[in-house]
Amino acid sequence: MIATRAGRPVVPGQAPAQRPAGRASTIPYTAGMAATKMLRVSDRTHDGFRREAQRRGATIDEVAAAALRALRQKEMGEQLAAPLEDGETEWLDASLR
């Protein structure tokens, strides 16, 4: 018996068992990952994530999470660096009562 990527057994000469409609995927996940989803990226992007993960001694998931966090931080920094709007300036200049 040979296990498929989805973890379902395949017996040579028999068609693989079909997953019942409406059931979630049974693809096994690594320790520490509660659930997984597939994200389609180009081969070039995947290779970049793989190389960065190897360099860091991390998983591709950890590298992707760090990249997402860095992107969010960059966007927050850009928003904070933008000039204040009139309402914001008035609020900041209001006296404390």
ABEGO torsion letter per residue (X at the ends): XBBBAAGBBBBBGBBBBBBBBGBBBABBBBBGBABBBBBBBBAAAAAAAAAAAAAAGBBAAAAAAAAAAAAAAAAAAAAAABBBBAAAAAAAABBBX
